[in-house]
Amino acid sequence: MDKRIAKIEQFIRERVEEAQSNGIVIGISGGIDSAVVAFLSVKALGKEKVFGILLPSHTTPDDNEKDAMQVVQVLGIEYARIPISAIIDAYGRLLPDFNEGGLPKANLQARIRMCILYYYANLKNYLVCGTTDASENFLGYFTKHGDGAVDLEPIIKVTKSDLKVMARKLGVPESIIRKKSSPNLLMKHDAEEELGVTYEVLDKLLVKNEATEHKRKPPPSPE
C-alpha cells in the first residue's frame, strides 16, 4: 500500500507540473473519496498548493459538513465554503417540473458544483482534481459533466475496499472511513441501496473482471 500511495502522489505531481499549474482544487464532501484525495494531494504537493471547496446543499447531512471541515482543518489547507442551495433554487424558478426532484435535479447539483470548482481553478491557475474511485467508475456511478468532469483522477484505479485501507494509512479520520457512502444528491441518499449491491461484493466482481479483461479484447490483426 505504501508503494501505491507513493505512485499516486507522483502521478499528482507530474500532472500539475505538465500542466504548468500552481496546484489543485478539490471538492471536499465529507466522504472517504474526497478525503483520501485531499490527504494524497497534500502529501504530493504540500498544503499551500491544495485548495478545498465545501459546497453544501439542501440535501447535505450535517455530519458531512462537519467531516468536510475536519478534513480541511486537519490538513491545514486553504478552503472556501459556498452553499449552493440558492443557486439550485434559482434554476428551479426557471425549469419545468423542477420540484419533483429525481435524477435531473440531482445531476444538476453535481454540475453546479463542478462549475464552481472550475471557476476557482481558472482563478488560481489550478487543476480540478477528481474523486471517483474504481468501484464507482466501473459502474459509471458518477455524473457526466459533473463529478466526472475533471483534470485528473488519482484514485480511479483504487477500489472502495482498498480505499479504506489507504485512508487509514494516510490518517483520515475514522468517522469518515466508517461512514456509509452516499453522493447526497437526494435526501437520505444511500449509494449501496441505489446500486443494489454492497461495495464489498462489487469490489470482488471488479477484481474478477480485471483478471479476465484480456479475453474481451480482440486478437491482434493487420490493418
C-alpha positions as CSV (number, residue, x, y, z in Angstrom):
1,M,0.0,0.0,0.0
2,D,2.9,2.4,0.7
3,K,4.2,1.9,-2.9
4,R,0.7,2.5,-4.2
5,I,0.4,5.7,-2.3
6,A,3.8,6.9,-3.5
7,K,2.8,6.1,-7.1
8,I,-0.4,8.2,-6.8
9,E,1.5,11.1,-5.2
10,Q,4.0,11.0,-8.1
11,F,1.1,11.0,-10.6
12,I,-0.4,14.1,-8.9
13,R,2.9,15.9,-9.0
14,E,3.5,15.0,-12.7
15,R,0.0,16.2,-13.8
16,V,0.4,19.5,-12.1
17,E,3.9,20.0,-13.5
18,E,2.9,19.0,-17.0
19,A,0.0,21.5,-17.0
20,Q,2.3,24.2,-15.6
21,S,-0.4,24.6,-12.9
22,N,0.0,26.2,-9.5
23,G,-1.8,23.5,-7.6
24,I,-5.2,21.7,-7.4
25,V,-8.7,22.4,-6.4
26,I,-10.7,19.6,-4.7
27,G,-14.4,19.5,-3.8
28,I,-14.5,18.3,-0.1
29,S,-17.7,16.5,0.6
30,G,-17.0,14.8,3.9
31,G,-16.9,11.4,2.3
32,I,-14.0,9.0,2.1
33,D,-13.2,9.6,-1.6
34,S,-12.6,13.3,-1.4
35,A,-10.9,12.9,2.0
36,V,-8.3,10.4,0.6
37,V,-7.7,12.6,-2.4
38,A,-7.1,15.6,-0.2
39,F,-4.7,13.8,2.0
40,L,-2.8,12.4,-1.0
41,S,-2.6,15.8,-2.6
42,V,-1.2,17.5,0.4
43,K,1.4,14.8,0.7
44,A,2.2,15.2,-3.0
45,L,2.2,19.0,-3.3
46,G,2.2,20.5,0.2
47,K,-0.8,22.2,1.8
48,E,0.0,25.5,0.1
49,K,-0.9,24.1,-3.3
50,V,-4.2,22.4,-2.4
51,F,-7.5,24.4,-2.2
52,G,-10.6,22.7,-0.8
53,I,-14.1,23.8,-1.6
54,L,-17.1,22.8,0.5
55,L,-20.4,23.0,-1.5
56,P,-23.3,22.1,0.8
57,S,-26.9,22.0,-0.5
58,H,-30.4,21.2,0.8
59,T,-29.5,17.5,0.8
60,T,-26.2,17.7,2.6
61,P,-26.3,16.0,6.0
62,D,-24.9,18.0,8.9
63,D,-22.3,15.3,9.7
64,N,-20.9,15.6,6.2
65,E,-20.3,19.3,6.6
66,K,-18.7,18.5,10.0
67,D,-16.4,15.9,8.5
68,A,-15.5,18.1,5.5
69,M,-14.5,20.8,7.9
70,Q,-12.4,18.3,9.8
71,V,-10.5,17.4,6.7
72,V,-9.5,21.0,5.8
73,Q,-8.6,21.7,9.4
74,V,-6.5,18.6,9.9
75,L,-4.7,19.2,6.7
76,G,-4.4,23.0,7.3
77,I,-5.4,23.8,3.7
78,E,-7.0,27.0,2.4
79,Y,-10.7,26.5,1.7
80,A,-13.9,28.2,0.7
81,R,-17.4,27.2,1.8
82,I,-20.1,28.1,-0.8
83,P,-23.6,26.9,-0.1
84,I,-25.3,26.1,-3.4
85,S,-29.0,25.8,-2.3
86,A,-29.8,29.4,-3.6
87,I,-28.2,28.5,-7.0
88,I,-30.3,25.3,-7.2
89,D,-33.5,27.3,-6.2
90,A,-32.7,29.8,-8.9
91,Y,-32.7,27.0,-11.5
92,G,-36.0,25.8,-10.1
93,R,-37.7,29.1,-10.8
94,L,-36.9,28.7,-14.5
95,L,-37.0,25.0,-15.2
96,P,-40.2,22.8,-15.6
97,D,-41.1,20.1,-13.1
98,F,-38.1,21.0,-11.0
99,N,-39.7,20.5,-7.6
100,E,-40.5,16.9,-8.5
101,G,-36.8,16.2,-7.9
102,G,-35.3,13.0,-9.1
103,L,-32.4,12.4,-11.4
104,P,-32.4,15.7,-13.3
105,K,-32.3,17.8,-10.2
106,A,-29.8,15.5,-8.5
107,N,-27.4,15.7,-11.5
108,L,-27.8,19.4,-11.8
109,Q,-26.3,19.7,-8.2
110,A,-23.2,17.8,-9.3
111,R,-22.8,20.1,-12.4
112,I,-23.3,23.2,-10.4
113,R,-20.5,22.1,-8.1
114,M,-18.2,21.4,-11.0
115,C,-18.8,24.8,-12.4
116,I,-17.7,26.4,-9.1
117,L,-14.7,24.2,-8.9
118,Y,-13.6,25.2,-12.4
119,Y,-14.2,28.9,-11.5
120,Y,-11.7,28.7,-8.7
121,A,-9.3,26.6,-10.8
122,N,-9.3,29.2,-13.5
123,L,-8.9,32.0,-10.9
124,K,-5.9,30.3,-9.3
125,N,-4.4,28.5,-12.4
126,Y,-5.1,25.2,-10.6
127,L,-6.3,21.9,-11.9
128,V,-9.6,20.3,-10.8
129,C,-8.9,17.0,-9.1
130,G,-11.4,14.2,-9.4
131,T,-12.5,11.9,-6.6
132,T,-14.1,8.9,-8.4
133,D,-12.8,5.5,-7.2
134,A,-12.5,2.3,-9.3
135,S,-15.7,0.8,-7.9
136,E,-17.9,3.8,-8.9
137,N,-16.1,4.2,-12.3
138,F,-16.7,0.5,-13.1
139,L,-20.4,1.1,-12.8
140,G,-20.4,4.6,-14.2
141,Y,-21.7,5.8,-10.8
142,F,-20.9,9.5,-11.4
143,T,-22.5,12.4,-13.2
144,K,-21.3,13.3,-16.7
145,H,-20.1,16.8,-16.8
146,G,-20.4,16.9,-13.1
147,D,-18.1,15.0,-10.8
148,G,-16.9,13.2,-14.0
149,A,-15.6,16.4,-15.5
150,V,-12.1,16.8,-14.0
151,D,-8.5,17.3,-15.0
152,L,-7.0,14.3,-13.2
153,E,-8.4,11.2,-11.3
154,P,-5.9,10.0,-8.7
155,I,-7.9,7.1,-7.2
156,I,-9.8,5.9,-10.3
157,K,-7.9,2.5,-10.0
158,V,-8.5,2.1,-6.3
159,T,-11.5,0.1,-5.2
160,K,-13.6,1.3,-2.3
161,S,-12.4,-1.6,-0.2
162,D,-8.7,-0.7,-0.8
163,L,-9.5,3.0,-0.3
164,K,-10.4,2.3,3.3
165,V,-7.0,0.7,3.9
166,M,-5.4,3.6,2.2
167,A,-7.4,6.1,4.3
168,R,-6.1,4.6,7.5
169,K,-2.5,4.6,6.2
170,L,-2.9,8.3,5.4
171,G,-4.5,9.2,8.8
172,V,-8.0,10.1,7.5
173,P,-10.4,10.5,10.5
174,E,-12.1,7.2,11.4
175,S,-15.6,8.9,11.4
176,I,-15.2,9.4,7.6
177,I,-13.8,5.9,6.9
178,R,-16.7,4.2,8.7
179,K,-19.4,6.4,7.2
180,K,-21.8,4.8,4.7
181,S,-21.1,6.0,1.2
182,S,-23.5,8.5,-0.4
183,P,-23.4,11.1,-3.1
184,N,-26.0,13.1,-1.1
185,L,-27.7,14.4,-4.3
186,L,-31.1,13.3,-2.9
187,M,-32.4,13.2,0.7
188,K,-31.3,10.1,2.6
189,H,-29.2,9.0,-0.5
190,D,-27.6,5.7,0.2
191,A,-25.1,4.5,-2.5
192,E,-25.3,0.8,-1.8
193,E,-29.1,0.9,-1.7
194,E,-29.2,2.7,-5.0
195,L,-26.7,0.4,-6.6
196,G,-28.4,-2.7,-5.3
197,V,-25.1,-4.3,-4.2
198,T,-22.6,-3.7,-1.4
199,Y,-19.2,-2.3,-2.2
200,E,-17.6,-5.5,-0.8
201,V,-19.4,-7.7,-3.3
202,L,-18.9,-5.1,-6.1
203,D,-15.1,-5.0,-5.5
204,K,-14.8,-8.7,-5.6
205,L,-16.6,-8.7,-9.0
206,L,-14.3,-5.9,-10.1
207,V,-11.2,-7.9,-9.3
208,K,-12.5,-10.8,-11.2
209,N,-13.4,-8.5,-14.2
210,E,-9.8,-7.2,-14.3
211,A,-8.4,-10.8,-14.3
212,T,-10.4,-11.7,-17.4
213,E,-10.2,-8.3,-19.2
214,H,-7.8,-9.6,-21.8
215,K,-10.4,-12.1,-23.0
216,R,-12.7,-9.3,-24.2
217,K,-10.0,-7.7,-26.3
218,P,-9.8,-8.8,-30.0
219,P,-6.6,-10.6,-31.0
220,P,-4.1,-8.5,-33.0
221,S,-4.9,-8.3,-36.7
222,P,-3.4,-6.5,-39.7
223,E,-4.9,-3.1,-40.5
